[in-house]
Amino acid sequence: MKKYLRIYLFNLVALWIAANILKGISFKNGFSTLGMAALVLSLTNIVVKPLINLLLLPLNLLTLGMFRWVTNIAALYLVTLVVPEFEISSFNFPGWSYHGFVIPAVFLSKLWVLILTSLIISFIISFLTWLSK
């Protein structure tokens, strides 16, 4: 039970941070939608993600584990289907520069926002897991 509560809290924090970083993530009813999306993401990670990993095992073996990010994107997309108030949409990134380091302005489609969101969520969950041990 403690393990599942930890997974839920880590997903809740990761979704909240990802929503603050990326403009394409929105929760229409505020914290209740965030909590529901974190719950569905936790259930997806516990139940559905192992099945997706099993189906994609040959591709994952061929790419030496580099194809695993597709399962994270699929799990996140399933959450957007189940929780209609949780929305991931495309947006224009205005660009960023800092002391000569420049990231140009670019339009991010929904697929790229899903990819960035899954990367941010997985980095945050990995960090929180490392921090809790």
N, C-alpha and C positions, 0 to 999 in steps of 0.2 A: 504494500500500500504506500509505503514511504517512497519507493522508487517511482511509482506512477504520479504521485504528487510532485515530486522533483521534476519529472519530465514535463508535467503541465506548467509548473512555474517557470521553468526554463523557456518553454515555448511562448508563454505569455510575455516574458521580458524580451525575448528575441523579436517577437512580432511588434511590440511597442517601439523598440529601438529602430527596427527596419522601417516602420511607418514614419518615424521622425526623420530618418535619413532620406528616404525616397518620397517624392511627391506623388507617385503613382499608386500608393497604397492608401485606402480610405476605409474607415469604419463609420458607417452611417448612424448608428445608435450609440456611439461612444464606447464606454468601457464594457457594457454588456455584450456588444458585438465582438469586441476584442477578446473577452473571456470565452465566448462561444467559439470563435475561430481558433483560439489556443487549445480548447478542448477537442475540437474536431481534428486539428493538426496532430495533437498527441495521440488520439485514437488511430489516425491514419498512419502515424509512425510506428505504432505498436502492432496494428493488425494488417493494414494494406501494404505497407512498404516492404515487409519481408516477401509477400507474394509477388510484388513487382520485381524485386531483386531476383527471385527464383526464375521468373519468366525471362528476365534479361541476363541471366547468368552466362550464356555463351558469348554475348557481346561484351560483358564485363570481363570475362576471362581473356578474350582476344585483345582488349585494350588495357589489360593489366590493372583493372580497377578504375580506370579513368572515366568509365561510362556511368558510374554510380551517381553522378550529379543529375542524370536524367530522372532517376527515381525521386530525388528531392523535388525536382520541378513538377513531376507528375503528382506527387503528394500535395504540393502547394496548390496546384491547379484543381485537384479534387476538393480542397477546402473552399476554393472560390465557388465551386459548383454547389456544395452543400449549404454553405452559409451565404445567402444572397446579399446580406448587408455588408459583407466583407468584399471589397472590390479592388482588383489590381488592374490599372489602366495605363495606357501610354501617356507620355508627357514629354515636353521639351526641356532638356537640361540646358540651363543658360550658360554653362561654361564656368571655369574657375582658374584663377592664376595666383601663384604665391612665389615671390622671389625668383622669377624666371621659369618656374614650372607651370606649364599651361595645359589645361584640359579644355579643348574647344567645345563650343556649343553643339549639341547634337539632339536629334529626335530619337527617343527610345520607344520602340514599339512594345506591345504587350508581352511578346516573347522575351525581349531583352529585359524588361522589368521583372518578369518571372525569374529569369536566370540570375539577375542581380539580387533579387529578394532571397532566393534560395541560398545563394552564396553568403549573403550577410547573415541570414538566420543560422546557417551551419557554422560559420565562424563564431558567432555569439554563443551558440549552444556548446560548441567545443571549448570555448574559453570558460564558460560557466561550469562545465563539467570538470575541467582541469582545476578551477578555483575551488570547487567543493570537495576535492579529494585531499 
